[in-house]
């Protein structure tokens, strides 16, 4: 992929990660009884991983790697 396209894909991926975090927070990170909602917490953590992956892809150095 070209550099510009890679950057756009990375930023889209970062945006999707932030969206996943937002959905997890909207639906709640705790249960009705006050305990932790592990599905929501794991979903939020997955969103953080997706966002960081997208940011890495968008802003990594453009040096070629030789095998």
PDB file with one MODEL, atoms N, CA, C and O in Angstrom:
MODEL        1
ATOM      1  N   UNK A   1       0.846  -1.188   0.000  1.00  0.00           N
ATOM      2  CA  UNK A   1       0.000   0.000   0.000  1.00  0.00           C
ATOM      3  C   UNK A   1       0.885   1.243   0.000  1.00  0.00           C
ATOM      4  O   UNK A   1       2.027   1.215   0.457  1.00  0.00           O
ATOM      5  N   UNK A   2       0.344   2.304  -0.510  1.00  0.00           N
ATOM      6  CA  UNK A   2       1.074   3.561  -0.494  1.00  0.00           C
ATOM      7  C   UNK A   2       1.076   4.139   0.913  1.00  0.00           C
ATOM      8  O   UNK A   2       0.272   3.748   1.759  1.00  0.00           O
ATOM      9  N   UNK A   3       1.975   5.062   1.149  1.00  0.00           N
ATOM     10  CA  UNK A   3       2.093   5.669   2.468  1.00  0.00           C
ATOM     11  C   UNK A   3       0.825   6.393   2.873  1.00  0.00           C
ATOM     12  O   UNK A   3       0.368   6.268   4.009  1.00  0.00           O
ATOM     13  N   UNK A   4       0.258   7.143   1.952  1.00  0.00           N
ATOM     14  CA  UNK A   4      -0.954   7.904   2.271  1.00  0.00           C
ATOM     15  C   UNK A   4      -2.127   6.963   2.557  1.00  0.00           C
ATOM     16  O   UNK A   4      -2.912   7.204   3.474  1.00  0.00           O
ATOM     17  N   UNK A   5      -2.238   5.914   1.784  1.00  0.00           N
ATOM     18  CA  UNK A   5      -3.331   4.963   2.004  1.00  0.00           C
ATOM     19  C   UNK A   5      -3.135   4.231   3.337  1.00  0.00           C
ATOM     20  O   UNK A   5      -4.101   4.013   4.068  1.00  0.00           O
ATOM     21  N   UNK A   6      -1.906   3.854   3.653  1.00  0.00           N
ATOM     22  CA  UNK A   6      -1.617   3.197   4.926  1.00  0.00           C
ATOM     23  C   UNK A   6      -1.984   4.113   6.081  1.00  0.00           C
ATOM     24  O   UNK A   6      -2.548   3.662   7.078  1.00  0.00           O
ATOM     25  N   UNK A   7      -1.671   5.385   5.958  1.00  0.00           N
ATOM     26  CA  UNK A   7      -2.008   6.343   7.004  1.00  0.00           C
ATOM     27  C   UNK A   7      -3.517   6.454   7.185  1.00  0.00           C
ATOM     28  O   UNK A   7      -4.010   6.493   8.312  1.00  0.00           O
ATOM     29  N   UNK A   8      -4.251   6.504   6.070  1.00  0.00           N
ATOM     30  CA  UNK A   8      -5.708   6.601   6.157  1.00  0.00           C
ATOM     31  C   UNK A   8      -6.322   5.354   6.780  1.00  0.00           C
ATOM     32  O   UNK A   8      -7.248   5.455   7.585  1.00  0.00           O
ATOM     33  N   UNK A   9      -5.819   4.186   6.417  1.00  0.00           N
ATOM     34  CA  UNK A   9      -6.314   2.940   6.996  1.00  0.00           C
ATOM     35  C   UNK A   9      -6.012   2.903   8.490  1.00  0.00           C
ATOM     36  O   UNK A   9      -6.856   2.482   9.281  1.00  0.00           O
ATOM     37  N   UNK A  10      -4.824   3.336   8.881  1.00  0.00           N
ATOM     38  CA  UNK A  10      -4.460   3.367  10.293  1.00  0.00           C
ATOM     39  C   UNK A  10      -5.343   4.313  11.094  1.00  0.00           C
ATOM     40  O   UNK A  10      -5.764   3.982  12.202  1.00  0.00           O
ATOM     41  N   UNK A  11      -5.622   5.474  10.546  1.00  0.00           N
ATOM     42  CA  UNK A  11      -6.488   6.422  11.247  1.00  0.00           C
ATOM     43  C   UNK A  11      -7.923   5.911  11.338  1.00  0.00           C
ATOM     44  O   UNK A  11      -8.613   6.151  12.328  1.00  0.00           O
ATOM     45  N   UNK A  12      -8.364   5.209  10.301  1.00  0.00           N
ATOM     46  CA  UNK A  12      -9.698   4.608  10.349  1.00  0.00           C
ATOM     47  C   UNK A  12      -9.759   3.526  11.425  1.00  0.00           C
ATOM     48  O   UNK A  12     -10.746   3.412  12.151  1.00  0.00           O
ATOM     49  N   UNK A  13      -8.706   2.749  11.516  1.00  0.00           N
ATOM     50  CA  UNK A  13      -8.637   1.710  12.538  1.00  0.00           C
ATOM     51  C   UNK A  13      -8.609   2.330  13.937  1.00  0.00           C
ATOM     52  O   UNK A  13      -9.251   1.817  14.853  1.00  0.00           O
ATOM     53  N   UNK A  14      -7.876   3.420  14.104  1.00  0.00           N
ATOM     54  CA  UNK A  14      -7.838   4.109  15.399  1.00  0.00           C
ATOM     55  C   UNK A  14      -9.225   4.657  15.744  1.00  0.00           C
ATOM     56  O   UNK A  14      -9.655   4.584  16.895  1.00  0.00           O
ATOM     57  N   UNK A  15      -9.911   5.197  14.762  1.00  0.00           N
ATOM     58  CA  UNK A  15     -11.266   5.691  14.998  1.00  0.00           C
ATOM     59  C   UNK A  15     -12.221   4.574  15.387  1.00  0.00           C
ATOM     60  O   UNK A  15     -13.075   4.754  16.255  1.00  0.00           O
ATOM     61  N   UNK A  16     -12.077   3.426  14.748  1.00  0.00           N
ATOM     62  CA  UNK A  16     -12.915   2.283  15.106  1.00  0.00           C
ATOM     63  C   UNK A  16     -12.635   1.832  16.533  1.00  0.00           C
ATOM     64  O   UNK A  16     -13.556   1.461  17.261  1.00  0.00           O
ATOM     65  N   UNK A  17     -11.379   1.861  16.931  1.00  0.00           N
ATOM     66  CA  UNK A  17     -11.020   1.490  18.303  1.00  0.00           C
ATOM     67  C   UNK A  17     -11.642   2.431  19.316  1.00  0.00           C
ATOM     68  O   UNK A  17     -12.154   1.996  20.347  1.00  0.00           O
ATOM     69  N   UNK A  18     -11.596   3.714  19.023  1.00  0.00           N
ATOM     70  CA  UNK A  18     -12.221   4.691  19.922  1.00  0.00           C
ATOM     71  C   UNK A  18     -13.729   4.465  19.968  1.00  0.00           C
ATOM     72  O   UNK A  18     -14.349   4.617  21.021  1.00  0.00           O
ATOM     73  N   UNK A  19     -14.313   4.108  18.841  1.00  0.00           N
ATOM     74  CA  UNK A  19     -15.746   3.802  18.815  1.00  0.00           C
ATOM     75  C   UNK A  19     -16.090   2.600  19.677  1.00  0.00           C
ATOM     76  O   UNK A  19     -17.106   2.602  20.373  1.00  0.00           O
ATOM     77  N   UNK A  20     -15.252   1.574  19.635  1.00  0.00           N
ATOM     78  CA  UNK A  20     -15.471   0.385  20.469  1.00  0.00           C
ATOM     79  C   UNK A  20     -15.376   0.754  21.947  1.00  0.00           C
ATOM     80  O   UNK A  20     -16.165   0.269  22.758  1.00  0.00           O
ATOM     81  N   UNK A  21     -14.430   1.596  22.297  1.00  0.00           N
ATOM     82  CA  UNK A  21     -14.304   2.050  23.685  1.00  0.00           C
ATOM     83  C   UNK A  21     -15.567   2.805  24.090  1.00  0.00           C
ATOM     84  O   UNK A  21     -16.097   2.597  25.181  1.00  0.00           O
ATOM     85  N   UNK A  22     -16.041   3.674  23.215  1.00  0.00           N
ATOM     86  CA  UNK A  22     -17.253   4.437  23.509  1.00  0.00           C
ATOM     87  C   UNK A  22     -18.465   3.550  23.716  1.00  0.00           C
ATOM     88  O   UNK A  22     -19.260   3.779  24.628  1.00  0.00           O
ATOM     89  N   UNK A  23     -18.610   2.540  22.873  1.00  0.00           N
ATOM     90  CA  UNK A  23     -19.733   1.612  23.020  1.00  0.00           C
ATOM     91  C   UNK A  23     -19.647   0.873  24.346  1.00  0.00           C
ATOM     92  O   UNK A  23     -20.656   0.693  25.027  1.00  0.00           O
ATOM     93  N   UNK A  24     -18.437   0.443  24.716  1.00  0.00           N
ATOM     94  CA  UNK A  24     -18.261  -0.268  25.983  1.00  0.00           C
ATOM     95  C   UNK A  24     -18.630   0.621  27.164  1.00  0.00           C
ATOM     96  O   UNK A  24     -19.228   0.149  28.131  1.00  0.00           O
ATOM     97  N   UNK A  25     -18.284   1.893  27.094  1.00  0.00           N
ATOM     98  CA  UNK A  25     -18.590   2.804  28.192  1.00  0.00           C
ATOM     99  C   UNK A  25     -20.082   3.126  28.239  1.00  0.00           C
ATOM    100  O   UNK A  25     -20.668   3.204  29.318  1.00  0.00           O
ATOM    101  N   UNK A  26     -20.700   3.314  27.060  1.00  0.00           N
ATOM    102  CA  UNK A  26     -22.133   3.623  27.024  1.00  0.00           C
ATOM    103  C   UNK A  26     -22.953   2.481  27.619  1.00  0.00           C
ATOM    104  O   UNK A  26     -23.894   2.721  28.376  1.00  0.00           O
ATOM    105  N   UNK A  27     -22.599   1.244  27.281  1.00  0.00           N
ATOM    106  CA  UNK A  27     -23.339   0.107  27.801  1.00  0.00           C
ATOM    107  C   UNK A  27     -22.952  -0.233  29.237  1.00  0.00           C
ATOM    108  O   UNK A  27     -23.600  -1.061  29.878  1.00  0.00           O
ATOM    109  N   UNK A  28     -21.916   0.392  29.733  1.00  0.00           N
ATOM    110  CA  UNK A  28     -21.570   0.263  31.142  1.00  0.00           C
ATOM    111  C   UNK A  28     -20.464  -0.723  31.414  1.00  0.00           C
ATOM    112  O   UNK A  28     -20.359  -1.768  30.772  1.00  0.00           O
ATOM    113  N   UNK A  29     -19.634  -0.366  32.385  1.00  0.00           N
ATOM    114  CA  UNK A  29     -18.538  -1.225  32.798  1.00  0.00           C
ATOM    115  C   UNK A  29     -18.835  -1.908  34.134  1.00  0.00           C
ATOM    116  O   UNK A  29     -17.997  -2.629  34.676  1.00  0.00           O
ATOM    117  N   UNK A  30     -20.039  -1.670  34.653  1.00  0.00           N
ATOM    118  CA  UNK A  30     -20.449  -2.324  35.894  1.00  0.00           C
ATOM    119  C   UNK A  30     -21.827  -2.948  35.699  1.00  0.00           C
ATOM    120  O   UNK A  30     -22.598  -2.525  34.837  1.00  0.00           O
ATOM    121  N   UNK A  31     -22.120  -3.948  36.502  1.00  0.00           N
ATOM    122  CA  UNK A  31     -23.430  -4.593  36.442  1.00  0.00           C
ATOM    123  C   UNK A  31     -24.417  -3.796  37.286  1.00  0.00           C
ATOM    124  O   UNK A  31     -24.034  -2.843  37.965  1.00  0.00           O
ATOM    125  N   UNK A  32     -25.670  -4.183  37.242  1.00  0.00           N
ATOM    126  CA  UNK A  32     -26.687  -3.501  38.038  1.00  0.00           C
ATOM    127  C   UNK A  32     -26.424  -3.627  39.530  1.00  0.00           C
ATOM    128  O   UNK A  32     -26.806  -2.752  40.308  1.00  0.00           O
ATOM    129  N   UNK A  33     -25.770  -4.719  39.933  1.00  0.00           N
ATOM    130  CA  UNK A  33     -25.486  -4.919  41.355  1.00  0.00           C
ATOM    131  C   UNK A  33     -24.220  -4.197  41.806  1.00  0.00           C
ATOM    132  O   UNK A  33     -23.862  -4.257  42.982  1.00  0.00           O
ATOM    133  N   UNK A  34     -23.545  -3.522  40.894  1.00  0.00           N
ATOM    134  CA  UNK A  34     -22.364  -2.741  41.259  1.00  0.00           C
ATOM    135  C   UNK A  34     -21.047  -3.451  41.012  1.00  0.00           C
ATOM    136  O   UNK A  34     -19.987  -2.852  41.198  1.00  0.00           O
ATOM    137  N   UNK A  35     -21.081  -4.703  40.602  1.00  0.00           N
ATOM    138  CA  UNK A  35     -19.856  -5.450  40.323  1.00  0.00           C
ATOM    139  C   UNK A  35     -19.327  -5.118  38.937  1.00  0.00           C
ATOM    140  O   UNK A  35     -20.010  -4.475  38.140  1.00  0.00           O
ATOM    141  N   UNK A  36     -18.122  -5.555  38.657  1.00  0.00           N
ATOM    142  CA  UNK A  36     -17.558  -5.288  37.327  1.00  0.00           C
ATOM    143  C   UNK A  36     -18.225  -6.129  36.250  1.00  0.00           C
ATOM    144  O   UNK A  36     -18.500  -7.312  36.451  1.00  0.00           O
ATOM    145  N   UNK A  37     -18.478  -5.515  35.121  1.00  0.00           N
ATOM    146  CA  UNK A  37     -19.009  -6.218  33.958  1.00  0.00           C
ATOM    147  C   UNK A  37     -17.816  -6.590  33.086  1.00  0.00           C
ATOM    148  O   UNK A  37     -17.291  -5.753  32.353  1.00  0.00           O
ATOM    149  N   UNK A  38     -17.397  -7.835  33.168  1.00  0.00           N
ATOM    150  CA  UNK A  38     -16.164  -8.254  32.513  1.00  0.00           C
ATOM    151  C   UNK A  38     -16.248  -8.196  31.004  1.00  0.00           C
ATOM    152  O   UNK A  38     -15.239  -7.963  30.340  1.00  0.00           O
ATOM    153  N   UNK A  39     -17.435  -8.403  30.447  1.00  0.00           N
ATOM    154  CA  UNK A  39     -17.570  -8.303  28.991  1.00  0.00           C
ATOM    155  C   UNK A  39     -17.306  -6.862  28.549  1.00  0.00           C
ATOM    156  O   UNK A  39     -16.608  -6.633  27.562  1.00  0.00           O
ATOM    157  N   UNK A  40     -17.857  -5.902  29.270  1.00  0.00           N
ATOM    158  CA  UNK A  40     -17.625  -4.497  28.942  1.00  0.00           C
ATOM    159  C   UNK A  40     -16.180  -4.095  29.132  1.00  0.00           C
ATOM    160  O   UNK A  40     -15.634  -3.341  28.326  1.00  0.00           O
ATOM    161  N   UNK A  41     -15.551  -4.589  30.187  1.00  0.00           N
ATOM    162  CA  UNK A  41     -14.150  -4.250  30.455  1.00  0.00           C
ATOM    163  C   UNK A  41     -13.246  -4.834  29.372  1.00  0.00           C
ATOM    164  O   UNK A  41     -12.352  -4.151  28.873  1.00  0.00           O
ATOM    165  N   UNK A  42     -13.477  -6.089  29.008  1.00  0.00           N
ATOM    166  CA  UNK A  42     -12.661  -6.718  27.968  1.00  0.00           C
ATOM    167  C   UNK A  42     -12.895  -6.030  26.625  1.00  0.00           C
ATOM    168  O   UNK A  42     -11.961  -5.879  25.838  1.00  0.00           O
ATOM    169  N   UNK A  43     -14.124  -5.616  26.358  1.00  0.00           N
ATOM    170  CA  UNK A  43     -14.419  -4.895  25.120  1.00  0.00           C
ATOM    171  C   UNK A  43     -13.676  -3.560  25.084  1.00  0.00           C
ATOM    172  O   UNK A  43     -13.135  -3.182  24.045  1.00  0.00           O
ATOM    173  N   UNK A  44     -13.646  -2.850  26.199  1.00  0.00           N
ATOM    174  CA  UNK A  44     -12.919  -1.576  26.257  1.00  0.00           C
ATOM    175  C   UNK A  44     -11.417  -1.790  26.058  1.00  0.00           C
ATOM    176  O   UNK A  44     -10.766  -1.014  25.358  1.00  0.00           O
ATOM    177  N   UNK A  45     -10.870  -2.832  26.667  1.00  0.00           N
ATOM    178  CA  UNK A  45      -9.442  -3.132  26.492  1.00  0.00           C
ATOM    179  C   UNK A  45      -9.148  -3.468  25.032  1.00  0.00           C
ATOM    180  O   UNK A  45      -8.125  -3.048  24.491  1.00  0.00           O
ATOM    181  N   UNK A  46     -10.041  -4.223  24.393  1.00  0.00           N
ATOM    182  CA  UNK A  46      -9.865  -4.537  22.973  1.00  0.00           C
ATOM    183  C   UNK A  46      -9.901  -3.259  22.129  1.00  0.00           C
ATOM    184  O   UNK A  46      -9.157  -3.132  21.157  1.00  0.00           O
ATOM    185  N   UNK A  47     -10.758  -2.326  22.500  1.00  0.00           N
ATOM    186  CA  UNK A  47     -10.808  -1.046  21.792  1.00  0.00           C
ATOM    187  C   UNK A  47      -9.510  -0.267  21.920  1.00  0.00           C
ATOM    188  O   UNK A  47      -9.067   0.370  20.964  1.00  0.00           O
ATOM    189  N   UNK A  48      -8.901  -0.315  23.096  1.00  0.00           N
ATOM    190  CA  UNK A  48      -7.605   0.358  23.301  1.00  0.00           C
ATOM    191  C   UNK A  48      -6.543  -0.282  22.407  1.00  0.00           C
ATOM    192  O   UNK A  48      -5.743   0.417  21.784  1.00  0.00           O
ATOM    193  N   UNK A  49      -6.540  -1.609  22.348  1.00  0.00           N
ATOM    194  CA  UNK A  49      -5.563  -2.304  21.504  1.00  0.00           C
ATOM    195  C   UNK A  49      -5.770  -1.949  20.034  1.00  0.00           C
ATOM    196  O   UNK A  49      -4.802  -1.711  19.311  1.00  0.00           O
ATOM    197  N   UNK A  50      -7.015  -1.914  19.592  1.00  0.00           N
ATOM    198  CA  UNK A  50      -7.315  -1.563  18.202  1.00  0.00           C
ATOM    199  C   UNK A  50      -6.873  -0.127  17.909  1.00  0.00           C
ATOM    200  O   UNK A  50      -6.282   0.143  16.863  1.00  0.00           O
ATOM    201  N   UNK A  51      -7.159   0.789  18.832  1.00  0.00           N
ATOM    202  CA  UNK A  51      -6.783   2.193  18.625  1.00  0.00           C
ATOM    203  C   UNK A  51      -5.266   2.359  18.550  1.00  0.00           C
ATOM    204  O   UNK A  51      -4.764   3.067  17.677  1.00  0.00           O
ATOM    205  N   UNK A  52      -4.536   1.714  19.455  1.00  0.00           N
ATOM    206  CA  UNK A  52      -3.070   1.814  19.426  1.00  0.00           C
ATOM    207  C   UNK A  52      -2.490   1.177  18.168  1.00  0.00           C
ATOM    208  O   UNK A  52      -1.513   1.679  17.612  1.00  0.00           O
ATOM    209  N   UNK A  53      -3.083   0.080  17.721  1.00  0.00           N
ATOM    210  CA  UNK A  53      -2.627  -0.552  16.486  1.00  0.00           C
ATOM    211  C   UNK A  53      -2.817   0.388  15.303  1.00  0.00           C
ATOM    212  O   UNK A  53      -1.932   0.514  14.456  1.00  0.00           O
ATOM    213  N   UNK A  54      -3.965   1.043  15.244  1.00  0.00           N
ATOM    214  CA  UNK A  54      -4.222   1.991  14.169  1.00  0.00           C
ATOM    215  C   UNK A  54      -3.285   3.179  14.205  1.00  0.00           C
ATOM    216  O   UNK A  54      -2.804   3.623  13.163  1.00  0.00           O
ATOM    217  N   UNK A  55      -3.019   3.700  15.395  1.00  0.00           N
ATOM    218  CA  UNK A  55      -2.093   4.830  15.508  1.00  0.00           C
ATOM    219  C   UNK A  55      -0.679   4.422  15.114  1.00  0.00           C
ATOM    220  O   UNK A  55       0.036   5.190  14.470  1.00  0.00           O
ATOM    221  N   UNK A  56      -0.278   3.217  15.500  1.00  0.00           N
ATOM    222  CA  UNK A  56       1.041   2.727  15.106  1.00  0.00           C
ATOM    223  C   UNK A  56       1.141   2.619  13.590  1.00  0.00           C
ATOM    224  O   UNK A  56       2.138   3.026  12.993  1.00  0.00           O
ATOM    225  N   UNK A  57       0.109   2.073  12.981  1.00  0.00           N
ATOM    226  CA  UNK A  57       0.113   1.911  11.530  1.00  0.00           C
ATOM    227  C   UNK A  57       0.133   3.273  10.838  1.00  0.00           C
ATOM    228  O   UNK A  57       0.787   3.434   9.807  1.00  0.00           O
ATOM    229  N   UNK A  58      -0.566   4.236  11.388  1.00  0.00           N
ATOM    230  CA  UNK A  58      -0.656   5.547  10.746  1.00  0.00           C
ATOM    231  C   UNK A  58       0.625   6.361  10.885  1.00  0.00           C
ATOM    232  O   UNK A  58       0.976   7.114   9.977  1.00  0.00           O
ATOM    233  N   UNK A  59       1.325   6.224  12.002  1.00  0.00           N
ATOM    234  CA  UNK A  59       2.441   7.125  12.265  1.00  0.00           C
ATOM    235  C   UNK A  59       3.795   6.447  12.414  1.00  0.00           C
ATOM    236  O   UNK A  59       4.735   7.063  12.915  1.00  0.00           O
ATOM    237  N   UNK A  60       3.916   5.197  11.991  1.00  0.00           N
ATOM    238  CA  UNK A  60       5.224   4.543  12.071  1.00  0.00           C
ATOM    239  C   UNK A  60       6.145   5.117  11.012  1.00  0.00           C
ATOM    240  O   UNK A  60       5.700   5.748  10.055  1.00  0.00           O
ATOM    241  N   UNK A  61       7.411   4.892  11.195  1.00  0.00           N
ATOM    242  CA  UNK A  61       8.385   5.387  10.215  1.00  0.00           C
ATOM    243  C   UNK A  61       8.213   4.685   8.888  1.00  0.00           C
ATOM    244  O   UNK A  61       7.770   3.538   8.834  1.00  0.00           O
ATOM    245  N   UNK A  62       8.561   5.368   7.829  1.00  0.00           N
ATOM    246  CA  UNK A  62       8.376   4.825   6.487  1.00  0.00           C
ATOM    247  C   UNK A  62       9.644   4.210   5.934  1.00  0.00           C
ATOM    248  O   UNK A  62       9.816   4.141   4.717  1.00  0.00           O
ATOM    249  N   UNK A  63      10.538   3.762   6.805  1.00  0.00           N
ATOM    250  CA  UNK A  63      11.764   3.144   6.320  1.00  0.00           C
ATOM    251  C   UNK A  63      11.477   1.707   5.906  1.00  0.00           C
ATOM    252  O   UNK A  63      10.753   0.995   6.602  1.00  0.00           O
ATOM    253  N   UNK A  64      12.033   1.276   4.788  1.00  0.00           N
ATOM    254  CA  UNK A  64      11.826  -0.108   4.360  1.00  0.00           C
ATOM    255  C   UNK A  64      12.611  -1.071   5.253  1.00  0.00           C
ATOM    256  O   UNK A  64      13.704  -0.748   5.718  1.00  0.00           O
ATOM    257  N   UNK A  65      12.057  -2.223   5.478  1.00  0.00           N
ATOM    258  CA  UNK A  65      12.720  -3.248   6.291  1.00  0.00           C
ATOM    259  C   UNK A  65      13.288  -4.299   5.348  1.00  0.00           C
ATOM    260  O   UNK A  65      12.587  -4.807   4.473  1.00  0.00           O
ATOM    261  N   UNK A  66      14.548  -4.617   5.533  1.00  0.00           N
ATOM    262  CA  UNK A  66      15.195  -5.610   4.677  1.00  0.00           C
ATOM    263  C   UNK A  66      15.210  -6.957   5.393  1.00  0.00           C
ATOM    264  O   UNK A  66      15.454  -7.041   6.596  1.00  0.00           O
ATOM    265  N   UNK A  67      14.951  -7.978   4.640  1.00  0.00           N
ATOM    266  CA  UNK A  67      14.937  -9.336   5.213  1.00  0.00           C
ATOM    267  C   UNK A  67      16.333  -9.897   5.304  1.00  0.00           C
ATOM    268  O   UNK A  67      16.515 -11.026   5.760  1.00  0.00           O
TER     269      UNK A  67
ENDMDL
END
